[in-house]
Amino acid sequence: MAANITDIKEFEGEWVWCLHCERASHVSEWTPPECPFEDCDGGLFDGWSYSELRAQAHPEWPQTPVRGKLYPQYG
């Protein structure tokens, strides 16, 4: 499965998908390491590599996500 962003330095320049709100944002926005959307309580362990998740489970997602758009994990 896709890697979460516990070591945020490894994901420099990448997009992150949040398990809590199912939205994408740039990894640089996860400072402090929390989901950048105010209505979400996702933390560091909830951020997943968007590109890995797309490659492994969601090839229908665009290569570059739209910031803040909902990308549901299931249906």
N, C-alpha and C positions, 0 to 999 in steps of 0.2 A: 504494500500500500504506500501511498505518497508519504513523504517525510513531513513531520511537523517542524515548526521553525524554532525549536528550543535553542538552537545555536544560531541566532539571528544573523551573525556575520557570514555564515555560509550561504545565505540567501540574498546577498547584496545585489540590487538591481532587478530582483524578481517581483512578480505579483504573488499575493497571498490570498487564499480563500479561507474564510472563517467558518468553522463548523457550527457556531452558534447562530449567526445571522445569514449564512450562505451567500455572502457578498464578497466581492473581490476588491482589494486595495493594494497599493504598492507597499513593499516591505518597509520602506523608509518612513511610512506613516505609523508603524507599530512602535512608537516611542512615547512614553514608556511602553514596554511590551504588552499592550492591550489592543484589542480591535479598535480602530480609529473611529468607528461609527458610534455616536453618543448614545444611541438607543440599544446598543449591544453590550453585553457583559463578558464577551469572549476574552480569554487571556492567551498567554504565550502558547500553551499546549493546544489551543483551538485553531491556531493558524497553520495552514497546510500549503505546501508548494502548489500553486495553481497549475503550473506546467506539468508537474508529475501527476497530479490528480486527473488532469485533462488527458494525458497520454495513457494512463492506466484504466480509467473508468468512463471518461466523458469526451470521446473524440468529436462529438457534435458541438462542444463549446468552442468559441473562437480562440485563435491563437493568442490574441491580445484581448483581455477582458475589458469590459466597460466598467469603470470604477463605480461601485455602489449598486451595480445591477445584481439582481437575485439569480444565482446559479444553483438550483436545487440539486441536492445529492440524489434524491429519489423522486422520480416522476415529476 
